[in-house]
């Protein structure tokens, strides 16, 4: 039980760190394309680690399945959204950031 | 563990509040949409944490719904609501 709690805490805190990195990136990065990079990190890894941390604590396999389903949906949404927005931004002539 | 769940949910909520800045002053519509997308994901994480903390399984279904709608909102934005002429003064 102790090991389970410890593992769960480690995964959850790592996930929270990724969310923090995503928010910071969204605020600090200079243009749409770099912000897209920050956003997908938070989406995929942050939520993935959170789901992993909660899945070790879950009371039944059905709950684990639901958590994984949620993560899968967010992955799918994140990937398609990143592609669509990057392609749309290029198409509309939003310039790439140069130092 | 309950305290950790609560603290992390609060932390994510603060993240969400900080991300609001990008919605307010994002130069292009795409930036605002990205912030909204991050809000969606953060909301999913918060709901999952609260579902575990308070043993409320219904919140997991709400999170599932958020995850489903995240894709729809962004696709609707790109196909319908994104103006074709973006003012080109966003290279700060």
Backbone of each chain as ProteinMPNN parsed JSONL, in Angstrom:
{"seq_chain_A": "XXXXXXXXXXXXXXXXXXXXXXXXXXXXXXXXXXXXXXXXXXXXXXXXXXXXXXXXXXXXXXXXXXXXXXXXXXXXXXXXXXXXXXXXXXXXXXXXXXX", "coords_chain_A": {"N_chain_A": [[0.835, -1.201, 0.0], [1.929, 1.202, 0.781], [3.94, 1.493, -1.148], [2.428, 1.738, -3.4], [1.087, 4.159, -2.933], [3.285, 5.853, -2.944], [4.353, 5.563, -5.556], [2.176, 6.527, -6.999], [2.087, 9.184, -6.09], [4.515, 10.143, -7.077], [4.144, 9.954, -9.882], [1.936, 11.656, -10.189], [2.925, 14.139, -9.358], [4.958, 14.524, -11.195], [3.405, 14.732, -13.494], [2.046, 17.106, -12.899], [4.167, 18.878, -13.017], [4.686, 18.837, -15.737], [2.35, 20.023, -16.665], [2.684, 22.573, -15.603], [4.938, 23.338, -17.061], [3.821, 23.39, -19.591], [1.942, 25.481, -19.358], [3.638, 27.63, -18.75], [5.176, 27.652, -21.091], [3.214, 28.29, -22.944], [2.704, 30.884, -22.168], [5.164, 32.172, -22.457], [6.458, 31.587, -24.883], [7.35, 32.663, -28.235], [5.757, 32.561, -30.696], [2.928, 31.152, -32.599], [3.633, 28.581, -33.416], [5.704, 27.659, -31.757], [4.342, 27.765, -29.362], [2.489, 25.815, -29.775], [4.073, 23.581, -29.534], [4.675, 23.643, -26.769], [2.106, 23.277, -25.753], [1.345, 20.689, -26.614], [3.068, 19.099, -25.181], [2.109, 19.358, -22.547], [-0.458, 18.337, -22.904], [-0.06, 15.615, -23.783], [2.042, 14.302, -22.24], [1.752, 15.384, -19.627], [-0.976, 14.898, -18.911], [-0.895, 12.178, -19.382], [0.901, 11.183, -17.433], [-0.51, 11.923, -15.152], [-2.792, 10.324, -15.453], [-1.622, 7.826, -15.279], [-0.67, 7.92, -12.643], [-3.099, 8.035, -11.271], [-4.207, 5.678, -12.09], [-2.783, 3.659, -10.814], [-3.908, 3.809, -8.34], [-6.504, 3.121, -8.715], [-9.731, 1.595, -8.127], [-10.83, -0.491, -9.541], [-10.596, -2.517, -12.559], [-12.183, -1.501, -14.5], [-12.248, 1.205, -14.044], [-9.596, 1.842, -14.575], [-9.579, 1.3, -17.294], [-11.337, 3.274, -18.192], [-9.916, 5.583, -17.547], [-7.703, 5.273, -19.235], [-9.011, 5.393, -21.661], [-9.883, 8.052, -21.655], [-7.411, 9.336, -21.727], [-6.489, 8.422, -24.197], [-8.345, 9.616, -25.929], [-7.745, 12.321, -25.512], [-5.146, 12.368, -26.47], [-5.572, 11.792, -29.171], [-7.158, 13.998, -29.907], [-5.341, 16.056, -29.333], [-3.217, 15.568, -31.127], [-4.448, 15.8, -33.673], [-5.422, 18.399, -33.533], [-3.104, 19.922, -33.176], [-1.859, 19.5, -35.634], [-3.793, 20.554, -37.412], [-3.963, 23.258, -36.619], [-1.346, 24.164, -36.968], [-1.017, 23.78, -39.736], [-3.082, 25.427, -40.657], [-2.226, 27.924, -39.717], [0.137, 28.302, -41.153], [-0.936, 28.359, -43.718], [-2.428, 30.695, -43.575], [-0.485, 32.523, -43.543], [0.865, 33.308, -41.212], [3.771, 34.379, -39.799], [6.874, 32.605, -39.306], [8.701, 32.537, -36.25], [11.624, 34.418, -35.889], [14.844, 34.859, -34.527]], "CA_chain_A": [[0.0, 0.0, 0.0], [2.838, 2.354, 0.835], [4.624, 1.627, -2.44], [1.426, 2.221, -4.338], [0.912, 5.6, -2.689], [4.505, 6.559, -3.34], [4.379, 5.578, -7.029], [1.109, 7.414, -7.453], [2.475, 10.57, -5.816], [5.589, 10.521, -7.999], [3.575, 10.175, -11.215], [1.054, 12.821, -10.188], [3.7, 15.376, -9.276], [5.619, 14.689, -12.491], [2.394, 15.238, -14.414], [1.79, 18.52, -12.586], [5.3, 19.644, -13.531], [4.502, 19.011, -17.183], [1.303, 21.03, -16.87], [3.298, 23.88, -15.336], [5.796, 23.657, -18.201], [2.951, 23.735, -20.711], [1.393, 26.822, -19.159], [4.745, 28.583, -18.888], [5.515, 27.734, -22.507], [2.139, 29.016, -23.629], [2.811, 32.307, -21.848], [6.46, 32.768, -22.73], [7.013, 31.343, -26.206], [7.095, 33.856, -29.055], [4.732, 32.533, -31.751], [1.954, 30.062, -32.53], [4.215, 27.251, -33.636], [6.414, 27.235, -30.542], [3.334, 27.538, -28.32], [1.918, 24.507, -30.078], [4.999, 22.608, -28.949], [4.465, 23.618, -25.321], [0.767, 22.754, -25.472], [1.241, 19.234, -26.799], [3.753, 18.438, -24.058], [1.192, 19.295, -21.408], [-1.553, 17.434, -23.264], [0.269, 14.195, -23.895], [2.809, 13.767, -21.122], [1.19, 15.786, -18.347], [-2.178, 14.117, -18.627], [-0.513, 10.768, -19.354], [1.462, 10.856, -16.119], [-1.604, 12.017, -14.182], [-3.63, 9.132, -15.609], [-0.845, 6.701, -14.746], [-0.663, 8.044, -11.192], [-4.421, 7.698, -10.737], [-4.534, 4.295, -12.427], [-2.262, 2.747, -9.783], [-4.771, 3.882, -7.163], [-7.897, 2.865, -9.083], [-10.301, 0.479, -7.358], [-11.202, -1.632, -10.388], [-10.028, -2.428, -13.896], [-13.053, -0.662, -15.33], [-11.808, 2.59, -13.863], [-8.345, 1.981, -15.328], [-9.94, 1.372, -18.71], [-11.923, 4.58, -18.487], [-8.826, 6.569, -17.515], [-6.908, 5.131, -20.464], [-9.845, 5.882, -22.767], [-9.825, 9.516, -21.618], [-6.09, 9.75, -22.202], [-6.428, 8.169, -25.634], [-9.119, 10.653, -26.624], [-7.011, 13.587, -25.468], [-4.013, 12.208, -27.397], [-6.102, 11.898, -30.538], [-7.545, 15.389, -30.118], [-4.153, 16.905, -29.343], [-2.442, 15.381, -32.357], [-5.141, 16.355, -34.842], [-5.527, 19.846, -33.365], [-1.792, 20.515, -33.44], [-1.641, 19.485, -37.076], [-4.722, 21.475, -38.081], [-3.661, 24.659, -36.331], [-0.08, 24.51, -37.608], [-1.253, 23.891, -41.178], [-3.904, 26.612, -40.882], [-1.431, 29.126, -39.486], [1.027, 28.449, -42.322], [-1.78, 28.703, -44.848], [-2.86, 32.083, -43.445], [0.669, 33.408, -43.638], [1.46, 33.748, -39.948], [5.201, 34.149, -40.041], [7.65, 31.879, -38.307], [9.482, 33.405, -35.389], [13.083, 34.394, -36.071], [15.511, 35.63, -33.488]], "C_chain_A": [[0.867, 1.247, 0.0], [3.489, 2.596, -0.522], [3.669, 2.204, -3.472], [1.216, 3.736, -4.192], [2.103, 6.385, -3.198], [4.578, 6.693, -4.858], [3.374, 6.592, -7.57], [1.506, 8.873, -7.262], [3.542, 11.024, -6.801], [5.025, 10.835, -9.376], [2.74, 11.45, -11.253], [1.857, 14.113, -10.179], [4.451, 15.61, -10.582], [4.641, 15.237, -13.53], [2.118, 16.715, -14.185], [2.93, 19.384, -13.1], [5.157, 19.871, -15.035], [3.41, 20.028, -17.487], [1.856, 22.435, -16.649], [4.158, 24.298, -16.521], [4.949, 24.074, -19.395], [2.399, 25.145, -20.577], [2.477, 27.879, -19.339], [5.103, 28.768, -20.353], [4.47, 28.535, -23.26], [2.264, 30.513, -23.369], [4.089, 32.924, -22.408], [6.933, 32.615, -24.169], [6.541, 32.399, -27.196], [6.031, 33.724, -30.139], [3.896, 31.255, -31.688], [2.639, 28.701, -32.576], [4.959, 26.755, -32.394], [5.423, 26.985, -29.407], [2.655, 26.19, -28.509], [2.765, 23.395, -29.457], [4.787, 22.488, -27.443], [3.142, 22.947, -24.979], [0.731, 21.235, -25.578], [2.011, 18.485, -25.724], [2.806, 18.286, -22.878], [0.075, 18.301, -21.684], [-1.142, 15.981, -23.118], [0.937, 13.671, -22.64], [2.186, 14.126, -19.78], [-0.021, 14.949, -17.987], [-1.85, 12.63, -18.557], [0.021, 10.353, -17.988], [0.393, 10.934, -15.036], [-2.464, 10.754, -14.227], [-2.923, 7.91, -15.037], [-0.875, 6.716, -13.221], [-2.007, 7.679, -10.588], [-4.762, 6.239, -10.997], [-3.95, 3.32, -11.409], [-3.161, 2.717, -8.567], [-6.183, 3.383, -7.441], [-8.412, 1.598, -8.418], [-10.686, -0.704, -8.231], [-10.597, -1.44, -11.776], [-10.888, -1.576, -14.816], [-12.63, 0.796, -15.246], [-10.517, 2.831, -14.637], [-8.637, 2.123, -16.819], [-10.499, 2.734, -19.077], [-10.852, 5.661, -18.506], [-8.009, 6.497, -18.807], [-7.695, 5.628, -21.669], [-9.8, 7.408, -22.836], [-8.49, 9.998, -22.167], [-5.978, 9.563, -23.713], [-7.171, 9.232, -26.426], [-8.365, 11.97, -26.655], [-5.803, 13.53, -26.406], [-4.467, 12.44, -28.831], [-6.447, 13.352, -30.852], [-6.307, 16.264, -30.236], [-3.386, 16.801, -30.641], [-3.133, 16.034, -33.542], [-5.219, 17.875, -34.75], [-4.199, 20.525, -33.669], [-1.538, 20.579, -34.938], [-2.516, 20.517, -37.784], [-4.327, 22.922, -37.855], [-2.342, 25.063, -36.983], [-0.28, 24.693, -39.104], [-2.054, 25.144, -41.487], [-3.11, 27.889, -40.717], [-0.481, 29.368, -40.656], [0.235, 28.945, -43.518], [-2.195, 30.167, -44.804], [-1.695, 33.045, -43.367], [1.126, 33.994, -42.326], [2.931, 33.373, -39.994], [5.854, 33.361, -38.92], [8.508, 32.857, -37.521], [10.957, 33.274, -35.726], [13.709, 35.286, -35.032], [15.966, 36.986, -34.031]], "O_chain_A": [[0.577, 2.223, -0.692], [3.583, 3.73, -0.991], [4.042, 3.036, -4.3], [1.173, 4.478, -5.172], [1.953, 7.446, -3.805], [4.829, 7.776, -5.387], [3.672, 7.39, -8.459], [1.297, 9.703, -8.147], [3.493, 12.146, -7.305], [5.373, 11.851, -9.977], [2.812, 12.227, -12.206], [1.53, 15.064, -10.888], [4.574, 16.748, -11.035], [4.995, 16.092, -14.341], [1.974, 17.486, -15.133], [2.699, 20.499, -13.568], [5.465, 20.948, -15.544], [3.518, 20.801, -18.44], [1.547, 23.364, -17.396], [4.126, 25.454, -16.945], [5.308, 24.996, -20.127], [2.382, 25.912, -21.539], [2.262, 28.897, -19.998], [5.311, 29.891, -20.812], [4.801, 29.359, -24.113], [1.966, 31.323, -24.247], [4.086, 34.092, -22.797], [7.731, 33.426, -24.64], [5.463, 32.97, -27.03], [5.429, 34.741, -30.484], [4.123, 30.391, -30.841], [2.258, 27.782, -31.851], [4.859, 25.584, -32.025], [5.634, 26.095, -28.583], [2.294, 25.514, -27.546], [2.245, 22.41, -28.932], [4.725, 21.384, -26.902], [3.059, 22.152, -24.043], [0.148, 20.567, -24.724], [1.654, 17.357, -25.384], [2.712, 17.214, -22.281], [-0.297, 17.517, -20.811], [-1.793, 15.208, -22.415], [0.463, 12.709, -22.036], [2.097, 13.28, -18.89], [-0.092, 14.366, -16.906], [-2.449, 11.897, -17.77], [-0.354, 9.31, -17.452], [0.379, 10.121, -14.112], [-2.819, 10.188, -13.193], [-3.544, 7.066, -14.392], [-1.076, 5.684, -12.581], [-2.061, 7.081, -9.514], [-5.507, 5.625, -10.234], [-4.538, 2.269, -11.155], [-3.188, 1.727, -7.836], [-6.98, 3.235, -6.514], [-7.66, 0.654, -8.174], [-10.854, -1.812, -7.723], [-10.145, -0.35, -12.126], [-10.397, -1.002, -15.788], [-12.65, 1.525, -16.237], [-10.346, 3.871, -15.273], [-8.036, 2.942, -17.513], [-10.183, 3.285, -20.131], [-10.864, 6.546, -19.362], [-7.667, 7.522, -19.397], [-7.125, 6.214, -22.59], [-9.694, 7.99, -23.916], [-8.432, 10.936, -22.961], [-5.449, 10.42, -24.421], [-6.694, 9.696, -27.461], [-8.338, 12.658, -27.675], [-5.473, 14.52, -27.059], [-3.841, 13.176, -29.594], [-6.088, 13.877, -31.906], [-6.221, 17.112, -31.123], [-2.953, 17.808, -31.199], [-2.498, 16.737, -34.327], [-5.097, 18.567, -35.761], [-4.157, 21.563, -34.329], [-1.059, 21.59, -35.45], [-2.045, 21.259, -38.646], [-4.35, 23.728, -38.786], [-2.222, 26.176, -37.496], [0.229, 25.653, -39.684], [-1.76, 25.85, -42.451], [-3.288, 28.838, -41.482], [-0.313, 30.504, -41.1], [0.675, 29.838, -44.242], [-2.306, 30.818, -45.843], [-1.884, 34.242, -43.151], [1.719, 35.073, -42.31], [3.291, 32.214, -40.198], [5.453, 33.433, -37.759], [8.976, 33.865, -38.049], [11.482, 32.167, -35.836], [13.172, 36.341, -34.695], [16.552, 37.781, -33.296]]}, "seq_chain_B": "XXXXXXXXXXXXXXXXXXXXXXXXXXXXXXXXXXXXXXXXXXXXXXXXXXXXXXXXXXXXXXXXXXXXXXXXXXXXXXXXXXXXXXXXXXXX", "coords_chain_B": {"N_chain_B": [[-3.246, 10.907, 0.979], [-5.435, 12.164, 0.0], [-5.024, 14.846, 0.541], [-2.91, 15.431, -1.153], [-4.127, 15.05, -3.657], [-6.028, 17.122, -3.57], [-4.337, 19.353, -3.329], [-2.912, 19.238, -5.734], [-4.98, 19.552, -7.561], [-5.743, 22.15, -6.989], [-3.386, 23.456, -7.683], [-3.314, 22.989, -10.444], [-5.538, 24.419, -11.122], [-4.675, 27.01, -10.584], [-2.715, 27.18, -12.548], [-4.37, 27.201, -14.734], [-5.634, 29.63, -14.372], [-3.451, 31.33, -14.787], [-2.964, 30.801, -17.446], [-5.028, 32.143, -18.588], [-4.175, 34.665, -19.236], [-3.037, 34.458, -21.759], [-5.253, 34.048, -23.316], [-6.458, 36.525, -23.069], [-4.624, 38.358, -24.247], [-3.52, 37.164, -26.471], [-2.017, 37.368, -29.629], [-3.065, 36.376, -32.1], [-6.026, 34.625, -33.294], [-5.486, 31.928, -33.206], [-3.703, 31.6, -31.099], [-5.328, 32.091, -28.914], [-7.062, 29.974, -29.189], [-5.33, 27.844, -28.716], [-4.759, 28.254, -26.014], [-7.299, 27.786, -24.981], [-7.51, 25.122, -25.596], [-5.55, 24.048, -23.928], [-6.779, 24.656, -21.518], [-8.908, 22.879, -21.633], [-7.638, 20.363, -21.44], [-6.404, 20.645, -18.935], [-8.655, 20.899, -17.359], [-9.717, 18.342, -17.635], [-7.753, 16.871, -16.252], [-8.015, 17.971, -13.671], [-10.635, 17.2, -13.041], [-10.365, 14.417, -13.028], [-8.627, 14.102, -10.862], [-10.236, 15.098, -8.776], [-12.333, 13.288, -8.889], [-11.074, 10.978, -7.981], [-10.295, 11.836, -5.452], [-12.65, 12.406, -4.012], [-14.097, 10.134, -4.388], [-16.05, 10.126, -6.35], [-17.516, 8.854, -8.937], [-18.872, 9.857, -11.089], [-17.682, 12.184, -11.926], [-15.606, 11.33, -13.505], [-16.867, 10.628, -15.835], [-17.661, 13.115, -16.696], [-15.161, 14.175, -17.267], [-14.471, 12.544, -19.389], [-16.286, 13.444, -21.271], [-15.368, 16.071, -21.641], [-12.915, 15.484, -22.837], [-13.783, 14.384, -25.195], [-15.085, 16.557, -26.391], [-13.052, 18.347, -26.776], [-11.624, 17.901, -29.161], [-13.614, 18.441, -31.034], [-14.241, 21.177, -30.647], [-11.846, 22.429, -31.451], [-11.545, 21.638, -34.117], [-13.857, 22.748, -35.191], [-13.217, 25.416, -34.787], [-10.951, 25.753, -36.497], [-12.018, 25.144, -39.013], [-14.285, 26.766, -39.3], [-14.42, 29.179, -37.69], [-12.082, 30.602, -37.898], [-10.724, 33.446, -39.167], [-9.852, 34.156, -42.577], [-8.12, 36.165, -43.277], [-5.539, 37.111, -41.417], [-4.466, 39.606, -39.243], [-1.276, 40.911, -39.737], [0.621, 41.407, -37.671], [1.97, 40.099, -35.691], [4.524, 39.43, -34.931], [6.281, 39.57, -32.426]], "CA_chain_B": [[-3.364, 11.036, -0.469], [-6.503, 13.119, -0.282], [-4.443, 16.202, 0.564], [-2.125, 15.586, -2.389], [-5.069, 15.253, -4.773], [-6.586, 18.462, -3.473], [-3.306, 20.355, -3.608], [-2.606, 19.218, -7.163], [-6.116, 20.134, -8.275], [-5.637, 23.6, -6.8], [-2.236, 23.909, -8.471], [-3.717, 23.009, -11.853], [-6.49, 25.523, -11.276], [-3.869, 28.228, -10.668], [-2.144, 27.144, -13.896], [-5.439, 27.58, -15.652], [-5.8, 31.071, -14.24], [-2.32, 31.998, -15.437], [-3.127, 30.659, -18.893], [-6.034, 33.104, -19.031], [-3.457, 35.8, -19.801], [-2.841, 34.239, -23.192], [-6.544, 34.259, -23.966], [-6.755, 37.957, -23.101], [-3.765, 39.185, -25.084], [-2.909, 36.414, -27.567], [-2.161, 38.236, -30.799], [-3.931, 35.808, -33.136], [-7.059, 33.729, -32.8], [-4.926, 30.601, -32.961], [-3.129, 31.577, -29.749], [-6.437, 31.956, -27.959], [-7.578, 28.605, -29.288], [-4.383, 26.954, -28.033], [-4.985, 28.403, -24.58], [-8.545, 27.089, -24.661], [-7.206, 23.695, -25.661], [-4.854, 23.707, -22.682], [-7.783, 24.676, -20.455], [-9.659, 21.633, -21.703], [-6.832, 19.266, -20.9], [-6.24, 20.857, -17.504], [-9.929, 20.588, -16.716], [-9.808, 16.882, -17.559], [-6.88, 16.407, -15.163], [-8.606, 18.379, -12.392], [-11.818, 16.374, -12.777], [-9.92, 13.066, -12.656], [-8.1, 14.18, -9.492], [-11.345, 15.255, -7.825], [-13.079, 12.03, -8.872], [-10.35, 10.052, -7.109], [-10.215, 12.359, -4.085], [-13.936, 12.328, -3.319], [-14.785, 8.897, -4.702], [-17.239, 10.45, -7.13], [-17.189, 8.301, -10.256], [-19.537, 10.606, -12.165], [-16.767, 13.207, -12.436], [-14.809, 10.727, -14.574], [-17.659, 10.718, -17.076], [-17.572, 14.51, -17.139], [-13.837, 14.322, -17.879], [-14.549, 11.869, -20.693], [-17.011, 14.347, -22.166], [-14.438, 17.162, -21.957], [-11.917, 14.973, -23.777], [-14.452, 14.217, -26.487], [-15.445, 17.845, -26.987], [-11.851, 19.128, -27.077], [-11.32, 17.783, -30.587], [-14.682, 19.068, -31.818], [-14.109, 22.637, -30.604], [-10.703, 22.919, -32.228], [-11.82, 21.446, -35.541], [-14.836, 23.77, -35.549], [-12.498, 26.697, -34.872], [-10.089, 25.834, -37.677], [-12.783, 25.089, -40.26], [-15.391, 27.716, -39.389], [-14.358, 30.463, -36.996], [-10.781, 31.248, -38.045], [-10.795, 34.295, -40.349], [-8.798, 33.849, -43.543], [-7.112, 37.229, -43.249], [-5.055, 37.392, -40.071], [-3.619, 40.808, -39.266], [0.072, 40.319, -39.756], [1.522, 42.175, -36.793], [2.112, 39.255, -34.5], [5.903, 38.957, -34.723], [6.899, 40.342, -31.354]], "C_chain_B": [[-4.404, 12.08, -0.842], [-5.966, 14.55, -0.36], [-3.666, 16.45, -0.723], [-3.046, 15.839, -3.578], [-5.614, 16.679, -4.764], [-5.579, 19.525, -3.851], [-2.995, 20.406, -5.095], [-3.749, 19.821, -7.975], [-6.076, 21.651, -8.176], [-4.512, 24.175, -7.654], [-2.601, 24.0, -9.961], [-4.697, 24.144, -12.12], [-5.748, 26.853, -11.388], [-3.202, 28.324, -12.036], [-3.151, 27.656, -14.907], [-5.664, 29.086, -15.603], [-4.682, 31.842, -14.911], [-2.454, 31.934, -16.951], [-4.159, 31.622, -19.456], [-5.4, 34.33, -19.666], [-3.301, 35.66, -21.303], [-4.152, 34.415, -23.951], [-6.816, 35.751, -24.113], [-5.925, 38.674, -24.154], [-3.072, 38.4, -26.19], [-3.089, 37.17, -28.864], [-3.089, 37.653, -31.873], [-4.996, 34.921, -32.503], [-6.505, 32.358, -32.465], [-4.329, 30.504, -31.566], [-4.218, 31.382, -28.708], [-6.99, 30.538, -27.979], [-6.648, 27.624, -28.587], [-4.567, 27.041, -26.53], [-6.252, 27.664, -24.172], [-8.338, 25.581, -24.661], [-6.502, 23.221, -24.393], [-5.835, 23.715, -21.515], [-8.558, 23.36, -20.435], [-8.903, 20.485, -21.073], [-6.66, 19.403, -19.391], [-7.524, 20.532, -16.761], [-10.118, 19.082, -16.602], [-8.979, 16.364, -16.391], [-7.482, 16.746, -13.812], [-9.787, 17.471, -12.047], [-11.409, 14.963, -12.368], [-9.396, 13.051, -11.222], [-9.241, 14.261, -8.479], [-12.167, 13.976, -7.742], [-12.414, 11.037, -7.937], [-10.41, 10.519, -5.656], [-11.523, 12.148, -3.343], [-14.717, 11.075, -3.667], [-16.05, 9.097, -5.506], [-17.004, 10.034, -8.578], [-17.807, 9.092, -11.386], [-18.607, 11.649, -12.765], [-15.889, 12.652, -13.545], [-15.551, 10.787, -15.91], [-17.636, 12.138, -17.618], [-16.236, 14.744, -17.84], [-13.819, 13.689, -19.268], [-15.228, 12.776, -21.715], [-16.121, 15.516, -22.594], [-13.438, 16.703, -23.009], [-12.526, 14.812, -25.166], [-14.662, 15.558, -27.177], [-14.218, 18.664, -27.381], [-11.542, 19.093, -28.564], [-12.337, 18.552, -31.412], [-14.518, 20.583, -31.836], [-12.994, 23.114, -31.521], [-10.945, 22.751, -33.724], [-12.835, 22.479, -36.019], [-14.158, 25.124, -35.692], [-11.717, 26.801, -36.177], [-10.923, 25.915, -38.951], [-13.768, 26.246, -40.41], [-15.058, 29.113, -38.875], [-13.044, 31.202, -37.195], [-10.824, 32.112, -39.289], [-9.608, 34.045, -41.272], [-7.724, 34.913, -43.582], [-6.732, 37.502, -41.798], [-4.216, 38.658, -40.14], [-2.191, 40.38, -38.951], [1.037, 41.099, -38.878], [1.828, 41.393, -35.521], [3.538, 38.777, -34.276], [6.579, 39.839, -33.676], [8.212, 39.726, -30.951]], "O_chain_B": [[-4.281, 12.78, -1.846], [-6.385, 15.348, -1.198], [-3.744, 17.529, -1.311], [-2.792, 16.72, -4.399], [-5.658, 17.353, -5.793], [-5.887, 20.468, -4.58], [-2.832, 21.487, -5.66], [-3.513, 20.52, -8.961], [-6.34, 22.354, -9.152], [-4.657, 25.232, -8.267], [-2.243, 24.96, -10.643], [-4.692, 24.751, -13.191], [-6.127, 27.719, -12.176], [-3.127, 29.404, -12.621], [-2.828, 28.432, -15.806], [-5.857, 29.736, -16.63], [-4.918, 32.879, -15.531], [-2.107, 32.881, -17.656], [-4.171, 31.892, -20.657], [-6.002, 34.967, -20.531], [-3.421, 36.641, -22.037], [-4.159, 34.875, -25.093], [-7.334, 36.199, -25.136], [-6.452, 39.512, -24.885], [-2.128, 38.907, -26.797], [-4.205, 37.58, -29.182], [-3.836, 38.407, -32.497], [-4.889, 34.519, -31.345], [-6.99, 31.694, -31.549], [-4.426, 29.463, -30.916], [-4.063, 30.62, -27.754], [-7.34, 29.973, -26.942], [-7.106, 26.684, -27.939], [-4.536, 26.022, -25.84], [-6.279, 26.993, -23.14], [-8.908, 24.858, -23.843], [-6.802, 22.156, -23.854], [-5.739, 22.877, -20.619], [-8.831, 22.798, -19.374], [-9.452, 19.726, -20.274], [-6.754, 18.421, -18.654], [-7.493, 19.963, -15.67], [-10.622, 18.594, -15.59], [-9.44, 15.517, -15.626], [-7.47, 15.917, -12.902], [-9.926, 17.026, -10.908], [-12.016, 14.371, -11.475], [-9.671, 12.125, -10.459], [-9.22, 13.581, -7.453], [-12.646, 13.609, -6.669], [-13.09, 10.333, -7.187], [-10.557, 9.709, -4.741], [-11.518, 11.755, -2.176], [-15.882, 10.953, -3.286], [-17.01, 8.339, -5.369], [-16.378, 10.76, -9.35], [-17.337, 9.022, -12.522], [-18.707, 11.974, -13.949], [-15.466, 13.394, -14.431], [-14.948, 10.97, -16.967], [-17.597, 12.353, -18.829], [-16.174, 15.416, -18.869], [-13.226, 14.231, -20.202], [-14.805, 12.865, -22.868], [-16.118, 15.905, -23.761], [-13.145, 17.432, -23.957], [-11.874, 15.069, -26.178], [-14.45, 15.69, -28.382], [-14.313, 19.566, -28.213], [-11.234, 20.123, -29.164], [-11.98, 19.233, -32.373], [-14.636, 21.214, -32.887], [-13.161, 24.074, -32.273], [-10.589, 23.628, -34.512], [-12.701, 23.026, -37.114], [-14.477, 25.893, -36.599], [-11.803, 27.807, -36.881], [-10.586, 26.664, -39.868], [-14.057, 26.665, -41.531], [-15.366, 30.111, -39.527], [-12.896, 32.324, -36.71], [-10.949, 31.572, -40.389], [-8.501, 33.759, -40.815], [-6.564, 34.627, -43.878], [-7.523, 38.064, -41.041], [-3.345, 38.776, -41.002], [-1.937, 39.601, -38.032], [2.149, 41.414, -39.301], [1.931, 41.955, -34.431], [3.76, 37.829, -33.523], [7.349, 40.74, -34.008], [8.886, 40.238, -30.057]]}, "name": "protein", "num_of_chains": 2, "seq": "XXXXXXXXXXXXXXXXXXXXXXXXXXXXXXXXXXXXXXXXXXXXXXXXXXXXXXXXXXXXXXXXXXXXXXXXXXXXXXXXXXXXXXXXXXXXXXXXXXXXXXXXXXXXXXXXXXXXXXXXXXXXXXXXXXXXXXXXXXXXXXXXXXXXXXXXXXXXXXXXXXXXXXXXXXXXXXXXXXXXXXXXXXXXXXX"}
